[in-house]
Amino acid sequence: MNILISGGGVAGLATALELGTRGHQVTLVERAARLRVTGAPIDVRGDAIGFADAMGVLPKLRELRIRMAEQGVFVHADGSVAARLPVEEMSDSGDDIEIAREDLVHTLAAALPSSADIVFGDSVDALTDDGGGVDVHFASGRAERFDLVLGADGLHSVTRRLTFGPERDYLRHLGLYVALADLPAEARADRTNPLYNYPGHLASIARYRNKAFAVFLFRSELLDYDYRDLDAQKKLLLDAFEGHTGWKIPQLLDAVRADPDFYFDSVSQIHMPTWHRGRIALVGDAAHCAALLSGRGTSLALSGAHFLAEELDAAGGNHTVAFARYEQRQRPYVEFAQASVTDGGELIVPSTQEAIDARNARLQAVAT
Ligand SMILES: Cc1cc2nc3c(=O)[nH]c(=O)nc-3n(C[C@H](O)[C@H](O)[C@H](O)COP(=O)(O)OP(=O)(O)OC[C@H]3O[C@@H](n4cnc5c(N)ncnc54)[C@H](O)[C@@H]3O)c2cc1C
């Protein structure tokens, strides 16, 4: 089949890999000018490790494995250690593979067969499914017809909006925002990754290999802003931390001002009654974002890609049957991951000073 995938993140690349190696002709369209590789290290866990193996990338992922979370420590404003990050509470088992987002993205892209092409700098802007195929119009003005269209374009999916309606119908905001900024000045062999809280806020430095970046989380109701306006996003972050001079906050905010690849997004989930309509289906965060607090978004992207491709094969190309079976197999993983986010980030972003102190005291007690 001739298949279009919108979005070149983990879900899009994994789906392209799975479908391409099964003999489909795949076009992957990514809105950015290149693969987007920023991001905090992520986990491949549970059954997703087996799916990565089926995709042929597991040995590479194991080779690139890092252990950043294990070096996490909560610190006081003067930098002294308050408590260790409880990695055991946050992982499934010792088999979880923590890996830099860029390494996973590059590994999947390098494994793509020649039947999968990536088109950068373009985006779907109209989709017409007439039952026999989908006519796609792109922002560049190009138009093309595909047998199937798969939306792997993340939390703010355009494919979802065009096919199922506005984001607000499916978004469940968890009351937090996340931001990342490159921090070259802190890239050194210091192995600790300090996390500093003040009520409703977290600022931290994450290091792996020769890289360092600032990670921010803050509590906020849903904000109205343009997802593609970098300056507007920087301003929201700077305003949220403005006036706080504890620990290294001023230095980290300077990193925000300087970073051209700054990343900012809401910590939200997507809940949809179904992920497919006609010849169009959604994969990964576009369908069922579980939010970073679940630590399972990447694993869900891999399982969804695998199930979708396997079911298309099993149904002999009958997309109606395949999409229904894909959804049936993927749902339990999604429900588990989304339900795992129960405390709204209370562990890493306590909302009051009392809650910060209580968390630290609890973790100190566990450590002794
Ligand atoms: C730059 C970046 C940094 C991230 N950092 C973190 C992190 O630090 N921690 C964390 O837990 N999760 C992070 N995530 C989210 C995490 O990668 C996903 O939750 C998970 O891997 C599932 O991936 P996905 O492919 O479904 O969605 P995503 O990883 O969001 O990928 C979606 C892709 O679609 C592209 N896209 C969006 N709109 C269009 C369009 N209209 N047309 C074409 N392409 C489009 C995006 O540029 C992106 O490449 C990040 C995502 C991105 C894009």
The ligand as an SDF file (V2000), in Angstrom:
LIG
                    3D

 53 58  0  0  0  0  0  0  0  0999 V2000
   11.2720   18.0570   20.3650 C   0  0  0  0  0  0  0  0  0  0  0  0
   10.5650   17.1240   21.3120 C   0  0  0  0  0  0  0  0  0  0  0  0
   11.0690   16.9790   22.6190 C   0  0  0  0  0  0  0  0  0  0  0  0
   10.4250   16.1260   23.5200 C   0  0  0  0  0  0  0  0  0  0  0  0
   10.9380   16.0110   24.7760 N   0  0  0  0  0  0  0  0  0  0  0  0
   10.3490   15.1890   25.6480 C   0  0  0  0  0  0  0  0  0  0  0  0
   10.8720   15.0450   26.9580 C   0  0  0  0  0  0  0  0  0  0  0  0
   11.8530   15.6850   27.3280 O   0  0  0  0  0  0  0  0  0  0  0  0
   10.2660   14.1940   27.8080 N   0  0  0  0  0  0  0  0  0  0  0  0
    9.1620   13.4670   27.4300 C   0  0  0  0  0  0  0  0  0  0  0  0
    8.6400   12.6900   28.2180 O   0  0  0  0  0  0  0  0  0  0  0  0
    8.6450   13.5780   26.2040 N   0  0  0  0  0  0  0  0  0  0  0  0
    9.2020   14.4280   25.3040 C   0  0  0  0  0  0  0  0  0  0  0  0
    8.6690   14.5550   24.0530 N   0  0  0  0  0  0  0  0  0  0  0  0
    7.4820   13.7480   23.7080 C   0  0  0  0  0  0  0  0  0  0  0  0
    7.8580   12.2950   23.4390 C   0  0  0  0  0  0  0  0  0  0  0  0
    8.8210   12.2490   22.4170 O   0  0  0  0  0  0  0  0  0  0  0  0
    6.6060   11.5650   23.0360 C   0  0  0  0  0  0  0  0  0  0  0  0
    5.6880   11.5890   24.1210 O   0  0  0  0  0  0  0  0  0  0  0  0
    6.7730   10.0920   22.6800 C   0  0  0  0  0  0  0  0  0  0  0  0
    8.0330    9.7690   22.2020 O   0  0  0  0  0  0  0  0  0  0  0  0
    5.7260    9.7190   21.6320 C   0  0  0  0  0  0  0  0  0  0  0  0
    6.1570   10.2770   20.4150 O   0  0  0  0  0  0  0  0  0  0  0  0
    5.2580   10.7260   19.2060 P   0  0  0  0  0  0  0  0  0  0  0  0
    6.0780   10.4020   17.9980 O   0  0  0  0  0  0  0  0  0  0  0  0
    3.8890   10.2090   19.3080 O   0  0  0  0  0  0  0  0  0  0  0  0
    5.1440   12.3130   19.3690 O   0  0  0  0  0  0  0  0  0  0  0  0
    6.2910   13.4260   19.2700 P   0  0  0  0  0  0  0  0  0  0  0  0
    7.5540   12.9520   19.8620 O   0  0  0  0  0  0  0  0  0  0  0  0
    5.6900   14.6720   19.8050 O   0  0  0  0  0  0  0  0  0  0  0  0
    6.5460   13.5890   17.6940 O   0  0  0  0  0  0  0  0  0  0  0  0
    5.6360   14.2410   16.8430 C   0  0  0  0  0  0  0  0  0  0  0  0
    6.3770   14.6730   15.5940 C   0  0  0  0  0  0  0  0  0  0  0  0
    5.4390   15.1970   14.6670 O   0  0  0  0  0  0  0  0  0  0  0  0
    5.9350   16.4110   14.1280 C   0  0  0  0  0  0  0  0  0  0  0  0
    4.7890   17.2080   13.7260 N   0  0  0  0  0  0  0  0  0  0  0  0
    3.9410   17.9160   14.5100 C   0  0  0  0  0  0  0  0  0  0  0  0
    2.9950   18.4910   13.7540 N   0  0  0  0  0  0  0  0  0  0  0  0
    3.2340   18.1420   12.4720 C   0  0  0  0  0  0  0  0  0  0  0  0
    2.6010   18.4130   11.2450 C   0  0  0  0  0  0  0  0  0  0  0  0
    1.5130   19.1810   11.1760 N   0  0  0  0  0  0  0  0  0  0  0  0
    3.1220   17.8740   10.1220 N   0  0  0  0  0  0  0  0  0  0  0  0
    4.2270   17.1090   10.1650 C   0  0  0  0  0  0  0  0  0  0  0  0
    4.8800   16.8160   11.3090 N   0  0  0  0  0  0  0  0  0  0  0  0
    4.3880   17.3150   12.4420 C   0  0  0  0  0  0  0  0  0  0  0  0
    6.7450   17.0170   15.2680 C   0  0  0  0  0  0  0  0  0  0  0  0
    7.6820   17.9590   14.7880 O   0  0  0  0  0  0  0  0  0  0  0  0
    7.4100   15.7810   15.8490 C   0  0  0  0  0  0  0  0  0  0  0  0
    8.5970   15.4600   15.1790 O   0  0  0  0  0  0  0  0  0  0  0  0
    9.2680   15.4020   23.1210 C   0  0  0  0  0  0  0  0  0  0  0  0
    8.7680   15.5530   21.8290 C   0  0  0  0  0  0  0  0  0  0  0  0
    9.4030   16.4100   20.9150 C   0  0  0  0  0  0  0  0  0  0  0  0
    8.8540   16.5590   19.5130 C   0  0  0  0  0  0  0  0  0  0  0  0
  1  2  1  0
  2  3  1  0
  2 52  2  0
  3  4  2  0
  4  5  1  0
  4 50  1  0
  5  6  2  0
  6  7  1  0
  6 13  1  0
  7  8  2  0
  7  9  1  0
  9 10  1  0
 10 11  2  0
 10 12  1  0
 12 13  2  0
 13 14  1  0
 14 15  1  0
 14 50  1  0
 15 16  1  0
 16 17  1  0
 16 18  1  0
 18 19  1  0
 18 20  1  0
 20 21  1  0
 20 22  1  0
 22 23  1  0
 23 24  1  0
 24 25  2  0
 24 26  1  0
 24 27  1  0
 27 28  1  0
 28 29  2  0
 28 30  1  0
 28 31  1  0
 31 32  1  0
 32 33  1  0
 33 34  1  0
 33 48  1  0
 34 35  1  0
 35 36  1  0
 35 46  1  0
 36 37  1  0
 36 45  1  0
 37 38  2  0
 38 39  1  0
 39 40  1  0
 39 45  2  0
 40 41  1  0
 40 42  2  0
 42 43  1  0
 43 44  2  0
 44 45  1  0
 46 47  1  0
 46 48  1  0
 48 49  1  0
 50 51  2  0
 51 52  1  0
 52 53  1  0
M  END
$$$$
